[in-house]
Amino acid sequence: MMESNRVYLDNAATTWPKPESVYRAVDQYQRELGCSPGRGVYRHATRADQVVAQARDRVAQLLEAEDSRQFIFAFNGSDALNLAIRGSLRPGDHAVTTAADHNSVLRPLRFLEETQGVAVDRVPCDAAGRVDAAAFAQAVQAKTRLVAINHASNVTGTLQDVPRLIEIVRRQAPDALVLVDAAQSLGHLPLSVRQWDVDLLAAPGHKGLLGPMGTGLLYIRPGVEDRLAPLRLGGTGSQSNEDRQPAMLPDKYEPGNHNAVGLAGLAAGVAWVEERTPAALRRHELALLTALLEGLGGIPGLTLYGPHDPAQRVGVISFRMEPFEPHELATLLDLRFGIQVRSGIHCAPRMHAAIGTLEKGGTVRISTGPFTTPAEVEHVVESLRQLSRERGGIAVPV
Ligand SMILES: Cc1ncc(COP(=O)(O)O)c(C=O)c1O
């Protein structure tokens, strides 16, 4: 959004601004309720409880799930991924993930590999960030217990062919759970837990769903909870006469006070997404993406990464522009043009290795949001064109 010399294009990290309704919901919860949900019987506590229930119902509705109790609230995407990964794998198990995945998948898996003898196969990607399906089919084995797949890359925006990958898992690994990391896709395009044969789906609440930071969610397919150990245990306000964690959902995985303020905002964010519709938000994103790819593609010295076809990616664009270092370029864009973007490795070292930028300091990343305008896209393209001209626009071979 272009506001007081600030063009925010770091929506892949967290979306900003949020819809007005999100700010209002957060403020209202703090001022008018302010109490703990799921515990008390007094009027305000009951209303607080309803706020959390409403957030859960809205998320379930957006993802077309039948039972909202199958959605566990977490504190961010990483928290949800940790529950899925560390809750499902046991010592000696075999897991598969991909080079497109984020450190919030890669690091829990690396930890289990190093401390519990979990065997992990990491499937490579091509230079556009697409998972190599043949290598994936080789990695998935009858003994595989968990397959963690990124849906949309936070580096190149590349969308993976998730149904095809899941089909391979189902054919070859009858006992495997499939976990999809939808951090960069949920809220960006139509998504349903019915459209895929998925067991676990994790996402932050503060990106495409437009909730505040400190929110995240994990969808658990009915029955999969029997294979998923809770990571955090404690008071839930339910079955308080027992010192054993309740087995029912969502309490099994949600001890302690909720981020109820955040969930009030998340409910409003999801309502906004539903009202606009994910299909319309996707059209907006595609229009911006198309303009960005066209505009940036013509700048001397600028190399774009990821698929050329906007339909195969989300609104996340990585590039380098010689002779600038990514951090230098991101600093110049902010200080001279008010454009705020991310630079570096974006917590995805294997994707940077796949596109050839790991050893070079990574890329600069532009990520659009629902409030990004065509005028802002033009401003970015024009600013980069100017910087390229000033430094001589050195063309580099791809
Ligand atoms: C693909 C992907 N997965 C997981 C995460 C982690 O999400 P969070 O920052 O909410 O923990 C991110 C965040 O950037 C991401 O882009």
The ligand as an SDF file (V2000), in Angstrom:
LIG
                    3D

 16 16  0  0  0  0  0  0  0  0999 V2000
    6.4350  -21.4080    3.1620 C   0  0  0  0  0  0  0  0  0  0  0  0
    6.4390  -20.9900    4.6060 C   0  0  0  0  0  0  0  0  0  0  0  0
    6.2630  -21.9000    5.5620 N   0  0  0  0  0  0  0  0  0  0  0  0
    6.2450  -21.5780    6.8580 C   0  0  0  0  0  0  0  0  0  0  0  0
    6.4150  -20.2790    7.2660 C   0  0  0  0  0  0  0  0  0  0  0  0
    6.4180  -19.9670    8.7250 C   0  0  0  0  0  0  0  0  0  0  0  0
    5.3570  -19.1500    9.0700 O   0  0  0  0  0  0  0  0  0  0  0  0
    5.4380  -18.2540   10.3960 P   0  0  0  0  0  0  0  0  0  0  0  0
    6.3510  -17.1290   10.1120 O   0  0  0  0  0  0  0  0  0  0  0  0
    4.0210  -17.8270   10.6280 O   0  0  0  0  0  0  0  0  0  0  0  0
    5.9400  -19.1350   11.4780 O   0  0  0  0  0  0  0  0  0  0  0  0
    6.6040  -19.2810    6.3180 C   0  0  0  0  0  0  0  0  0  0  0  0
    6.8230  -17.8780    6.7160 C   0  0  0  0  0  0  0  0  0  0  0  0
    7.3830  -17.0900    6.0210 O   0  0  0  0  0  0  0  0  0  0  0  0
    6.6050  -19.6430    4.9430 C   0  0  0  0  0  0  0  0  0  0  0  0
    6.7790  -18.7240    3.9910 O   0  0  0  0  0  0  0  0  0  0  0  0
  1  2  1  0
  2  3  1  0
  2 15  2  0
  3  4  2  0
  4  5  1  0
  5  6  1  0
  5 12  2  0
  6  7  1  0
  7  8  1  0
  8  9  2  0
  8 10  1  0
  8 11  1  0
 12 13  1  0
 12 15  1  0
 13 14  2  0
 15 16  1  0
M  END
$$$$
